[in-house]
């Protein structure tokens, strides 16, 4: 997940606090020493307690795929190692307003696309077959709301002519609109239930299942 590290128009510098809150990572900011919940982007202790950072749209994709369409992008060159997290054990979470929904990755694999509604906003959660590339799009276009499905590695409008790139959201028809990216992030089921007790879990067949 990606947050805008800005408070009252001023950029702050964040570091790993080293402790867990709700079994999830916490940060501290160098300016005030406030402690922040990483899943919520919320200051939970210190002078900035109660302040929330803006969650920004982000995409999980391969560097080669990204660079092919964004050739001027820069990448951080830093030591790294393979992640110990398995995407198949997680959900992709969409939070809008006071509403949220978690889309379990194993369930999403069955359809590649979850057409959901979060806080009255039409949303599509999409995952690429045989990869961990996923993205969240708005299904609201200027002239219609679209329902989407995957077909031959593309996003195709159900009952309509639209077709888009599965991950980038770029239209096949130059006269159509690009699908707008929305913020989303991954979470383990227990962590989602902890931080979003009023949330819901999407399922391919049937209505969403409330956390409680």
N, C-alpha and C positions, 0 to 999 in steps of 0.2 A: 504494500500500500504506500501511497505517496501523499504527503501533506505539504501544504504551503507553510514554510517556517517563518511566518510573519505575524507579529502581534502589534496592533495599533499602528500599522504602516512601517514598522521597524523589523528588519530581519534578525532572527535569533539563531544562535549556534547550539545544536543539540548533540548530546553524547549518550552513550549507553550507561544507564544508572547502575546496572548490575543486579538489581533486585527485581522480583516479580510482583505484580499486582493483579489479582485474579488469575494467577498462573500464566501471565503474559508479560512480555518485555516492558520495561519502563525506560524513559529517557530522563535526562536532566538538562536544563538550559544553562549555559555558561553565564548569562547575564544576571539571573536572579536565583539560581539554584532550585527553581521549582521542579517538581517531579511530574512527569507526563506519562499517561497510559498510551502505549503504542497503538493498540487496536482502536481506541476511541479518539486519539489525538487530543486528549483532555488533560489539563493540569489537575492532578489530584491532591497535590500538597505544595505548600510554599506560597510566595506572594502572588503568583498568577493562578492560584487555584480557581477552578471554574471556567477558565479560558479554554476555548476549543479551536484547534487549528483546522483550516479548510482542507477537506479531502479532495484530491485532484484525480482526474482520469489517468489511468495507466494501462499498459498492455504488456502481457507476458508473451514474448516471442523470441525467435532466434536472431542473433546479431546480423547474420547474413541476410535474412529476410528484411529486417528493419533497414539495413544500410542500402539495400536495393532500391527502396522507395524514399529514403532520407539520406542521400549520399553525403550531406554536409554535417551529419550528426557527429558529436564527440562522445567518447566513452571513457569512463574512469578506468585507469590502468592501476589496479591495486591487487595485491596477493589475495587469492581466494582458494576455496576448496569445495568439493562437492557438498551440496546440502544434504542434511540427514532427513529432510522432510520428504514425505511421499505424497504427491498431490492426490493420489487415489484415496487417501484417508481424510481428505479435507473437503470443505464446501467453499464455493465462491459466494461471497456475501455482497448484496446491494443494499445500501442504506440511503434513504431519501426522506428528508423531514424527520418525523417521529416514527417512521415505518421502516422495516427491514425484512429481507427474505434471504435465506441461505439455500443455495442450489448444490446438493451433494454431487461431487464430481462423478462417482460411479453411476449415478442416475442420469446425469447429463450426457455421459458417454452413449447412452442408449439412443438419444435423439440428436445429439450435437448442438441443439438449440433449445433453450427454455424461454418460451414467451410468457413473461410474468408482468404483474402490475404491482408497483411499490408506491405507496402514497399517491394513488391515482395516476401515476406516470407509467406509460407502457414501455417495457424494457425487454431486451433480448440478451440472455447470457449464452455465449457461444464458445465452443471448444473445438479445436481442430483434431480430426481423426488421427490416431497413432502419434500424437505429440502432446506436449503439455502447454501448447499455445492456447490462451483463452483471452476473451475480451468481453466487455459489456457495452451495448449500444442502446441508444434511445430508439424506439420504434415510431416515434412521432415525427412525421414529415410535415411540411408546410400545408399540404393539401389532403393528408390522410394519415391514419395509423395503420402500419403494416404488421401482418403476422408473417413470421419468417420460418423457413426450414432449410436444411442443408441438402444440396443436390450437386454431386460431382465436384465437391470441394468449393462450391459457391453458396452464398446466401441467396435464396429465391423467395420472392413474395408469394405467399399463399393467396390464390384468387386475384392475382395481379401480375403486371408485367415486369416489376422491378427485379434486378439482379445486382449483387454486390460482392466484392472481395470478402472472403470469410473473416479475415482478421483486420484488414485495414478499413473496411466499410466503404471502399471506393465504388461508385456505381459503374456498371458495364455500359449503360447508356449515358452519354455526356449530358443529356438534358435532365437526368434525374439528380437527386440530391445525395450527398455523402451522408452516411449514417453517423450521427454524433456519438462520440465516445462518452461514456459515463464512468464515474468512479466505481471500483469494485475491489475486493480484497479477499484473500483466503483465510480460513479459520478452521480449527478443529471443532467438532460438534460440541464438545463440552465447553470450550471457550466461547462459542457462539451463544450457548444457553446461559452462560455466566454473564456476559456483557449485554445480551439482548433478550431478556426474559419475556418480552412481549413479541418476539419475532416468530417467524414461521419457516418451515422447511418445505421446499418445493418437491413435488413428486411427479413423475411423467404421466401417470394416470390418476386422476382424482384431484380434489382440492388440496391446497397447502395444509400441512400439519402444524398446529400451534406448538410452540415450545412448551408452554404450560397449559 
